[in-house]
Amino acid sequence: MRNAWSDHEVWIYECLRCGATWEEGFDVRHVDDGHGGEAVAYSHDGHPCTTPWTDHPCCECHSGNVKAFSAPWRKSGRVPEQRPDSGLETVIHLRRIHAW
């Protein structure tokens, strides 16, 4: 008897041409072949589709230059500004005490 299970994955897309970002959800069906291999099938809105990271055009400018990230690797927002108490003095101190 083969093991089969389903999962739901969210993918984040970023257009490298216009900078648009969006996310889409996919249903994933995994089937164990009984010999240590696995077959995976993706569907989007109930329709079979290719893997989420291939052939995905931009929803704004329709460019094919799109980068895909799985949800845990979501692109972070703004980089926080440097705190006034951290800097070169801290690095020198840590090196002096052989902590870094």
C-alpha positions as CSV (number, residue, x, y, z in Angstrom):
1,M,0.0,0.0,0.0
2,R,1.4,3.4,-1.0
3,N,1.4,6.4,1.4
4,A,-0.2,9.6,0.1
5,W,-0.5,12.9,1.8
6,S,-1.6,16.5,0.9
7,D,-0.2,19.8,1.9
8,H,-0.8,23.5,1.3
9,E,2.2,25.7,0.4
10,V,2.4,29.5,0.0
11,W,4.9,31.0,-2.4
12,I,6.0,34.6,-2.6
13,Y,6.9,36.1,-5.9
14,E,9.0,39.1,-6.8
15,C,9.2,40.6,-10.2
16,L,12.8,41.6,-11.0
17,R,11.6,44.0,-13.7
18,C,8.9,46.2,-12.0
19,G,9.4,45.2,-8.3
20,A,5.9,43.9,-7.7
21,T,5.5,41.3,-5.0
22,W,2.6,38.9,-4.4
23,E,1.9,35.5,-2.9
24,E,-0.1,32.5,-4.1
25,G,-1.2,29.2,-2.4
26,F,-0.8,25.8,-3.9
27,D,-2.2,22.4,-2.9
28,V,0.5,19.7,-3.1
29,R,-0.1,16.0,-3.3
30,H,2.7,13.6,-2.3
31,V,2.6,9.9,-3.2
32,D,5.2,7.4,-2.0
33,D,6.1,4.9,-4.8
34,G,7.0,2.2,-2.3
35,H,10.7,2.1,-3.4
36,G,12.0,5.2,-1.5
37,G,10.9,7.7,-4.2
38,E,8.2,10.2,-4.2
39,A,5.9,11.8,-6.8
40,V,4.7,15.3,-6.2
41,A,1.8,17.0,-8.1
42,Y,0.8,20.7,-7.7
43,S,-2.6,22.4,-8.2
44,H,-3.6,26.0,-8.0
45,D,-7.2,27.0,-7.6
46,G,-8.2,23.4,-8.2
47,H,-6.3,23.1,-11.5
48,P,-3.2,21.0,-12.1
49,C,-0.1,23.2,-12.7
50,T,3.7,23.1,-13.0
51,T,5.9,23.6,-10.0
52,P,5.5,27.1,-8.3
53,W,9.1,28.1,-9.1
54,T,8.9,27.7,-12.9
55,D,7.2,29.7,-15.7
56,H,5.4,32.2,-13.5
57,P,4.9,35.6,-15.2
58,C,4.5,38.9,-13.3
59,C,0.9,39.8,-12.4
60,E,1.6,43.5,-13.1
61,C,4.0,43.8,-16.1
62,H,3.7,40.1,-17.4
63,S,7.5,39.8,-17.4
64,G,9.0,36.3,-17.1
65,N,11.8,37.6,-14.9
66,V,10.2,36.5,-11.6
67,K,11.9,35.1,-8.5
68,A,10.0,32.7,-6.3
69,F,10.5,32.2,-2.5
70,S,8.7,29.6,-0.3
71,A,6.8,31.3,2.5
72,P,9.4,30.7,5.3
73,W,12.0,32.6,3.1
74,R,9.8,35.6,2.8
75,K,11.7,38.7,1.9
76,S,12.2,40.9,4.9
77,G,11.1,44.5,5.0
78,R,13.2,47.5,5.8
79,V,16.6,46.9,7.3
80,P,16.7,48.4,10.8
81,E,18.9,51.3,11.4
82,Q,22.1,50.8,13.4
83,R,21.8,51.4,17.1
84,P,24.0,54.2,18.4
85,D,25.7,52.0,21.1
86,S,26.8,49.3,18.6
87,G,29.8,49.8,16.3
88,L,33.5,49.7,16.0
89,E,34.1,50.0,19.7
90,T,32.0,46.9,20.5
91,V,33.9,44.9,17.8
92,I,37.2,46.0,19.2
93,H,36.2,45.1,22.7
94,L,34.9,41.7,21.7
95,R,38.1,40.9,19.8
96,R,40.2,42.1,22.8
97,I,38.5,39.6,25.1
98,H,38.7,36.9,22.4
99,A,34.9,36.6,22.1
100,W,34.9,37.2,18.4
